[in-house]
């Protein structure tokens, strides 16, 4: 098992003063080999006499969640979530109600074209014959299957739901990747 290994690249070669005695340091830590036995990141701790805290990006370049460990003076990393598999099945929605029977609709033709000609074209499209007075707007009727009347039930889950899980610590010998950070303390 390899030791914890990281490389620090600073934005500035030294900590910047931001108050009467407070200093800030920023840059990137590339954790090339993670080990649960953490090692002090001296590229940060040697630049500040006392490190109050190190604020890390929310996620590393390789998708891990970093957190500064004040005791170890190092970055501890976690998987974003614990792997879980819920046990069960989802039932499809069920329709309750009845479909409407096929029925006619009146057709109203307006503007632009002679009523008789428009009715003849419409009749040929829907497969009916224009009947009666071709100027009568009710002479051609279309057929519709209608809209069903009823409701769909919601999909239902049967089984054991699994609560959200906290992330677990990264295993040994993993390349966590680059993590942006801002550290502050005294120099």
N, C-alpha and C positions, 0 to 999 in steps of 0.2 A: 504494500500500500504506500503510495507516494504522499509526501507531505503537502500541506496547504501551500500553494504557490500563487503569487500575484505580482503584478507590475503596476506602479503608479506613474501616471503622466500628468504633471501639473499644468494648469493654465498659465501660472506665473512661477518663477523659480523660488519665490518666498511668499510667506503669508502677508496679506495686506491688512493694514491697520484700519479699523472701522469705528473706533471709539477711543476713549481715553486709554484703555488697556486691552481692548478686545481685538482679536485678529481673525481673519477669514482666509480660508484656503480652498481652492476648487480644482477640479480636474477629473480624471478617469482612473478607475482601478480595473485592470483586466485580471480576473481570477481565472488563471489557465488550468489550475488543478485544485478542485475543492476537496477538503478533507474535514470531517466533523470535529477533528481535533484542530481547533482554530489556531492560527499563528498571528502574532501582532503584525499589523501593516505599518512598518516603520517609515515608509514613504509619506505617511500622513503624520504619525505620532512624533517623529523627530523634528518636524517643521513647527510644531506647537508644543510648548512646555507642558501645558495642560489642555487636553482636548475635552471640551464640554460635550460636544455631540458631533456626529457626522450624519448628514441627511443624504440618503441615497435616492436615485431615481426609483420610480415605482416598479420597474422591471428591467432586468439585465438584457444585454444584446441577444442572449440565447433563450430568453423567456422565463428566467427565474426571478423570484421576489427576494431582494436583498434587504437586510436590516443590520444596522451597526450594533455590535455587541460591546458595550462599555467595559465589561470585565475583561474580555479577551483582547480588546482593542483591535477588533477585526470585523469583517463583514460575514454575517451568518446568512445562508441562503435557503430558500424554501421552494418547493414546487407550488405553483399557483393554487391548486386544489388537490385534495386527495382523490385518487381514482375510486369511483363508486359505480355499482351496477344495481339499479333497482330491480326487484323481482316482481313480475306480474305481467298483465296484458292490458291493452286498451281496446274497448268494445267500440265498434263503428256506430255512428249516429243512426237512429231508427226514425222513419217517417210514420207519423200517425195522422190519419185523415183520409180524404178520398180525392181521386182525380175527377175533374169535370168531364162530362161527355162531350163529344164533338158537337159543335154548334156553329150557326152562321153569324156573320157580322155584316152590317150594312156598309156599303162602300160609298163614299162621297167624293166626287171628282170636282175640283175647282180650278178655274183659270187656264188660259193658254191654249187649250185644245178643244175642238168640238166635242160635246158630250157623247154623241153617238160613237165617234171614232175611238175616244178614250175608253168607253165601256167595252167595245169590241176587243181592243188590245188587252185590257185587263182580264176579260173573260177567257181569252186564249191562254194567258199566263197561268191562270188558276185552274184551267181545264173545265170551265163551265161554258154554257152557251148563254149569250145575252138574250133575255126574254122580254116580251112586251115592248113598250115604248122605249126605244134606245136613248131617249132624252130623260128618262126617269132615273134618278140617281139610285134607286133601290132595285134596279133591274138586274144587277149582277151581285151575287153574294159570295164571299169567301168562306172557307171552312177553317175552324180553329179547334185544336184539341183542348184548349182551355188551360187555366192555371189551377194547379191542385190547391185544395183547401185543407190546411192542417199544419202541423209543426214537426220540426226535426229535433230530436233529443240531442243533448250534448254528449260528446264522446266520454266514456267513463273508464277510469283506471281501476283495475281490480288487482290488489297485491299489496306489497309493502313499500311505502314511499320511504326514501332515504333523505334524512336531513342534510343540509349543507355541511360540508366538512372543512375543517381548517387545513391549510397546507401543511405538508410534512417536510422535514429537513431533507435537503439534497443528500444523496448518498455519496460516498467517497469516490474519488477519481472521475470527476465530471468537470468539463470546461464550462464554467458559468458564463463567461464572456465579460464584455466591458460594462462598467457601471459608472455613471456620472455621479459626482458627489460634491457637497459643500460641507466643509468642516469649520467649526469655530471654537476658539479657546484663547488662552494666553500664550505669549511667546517669551 
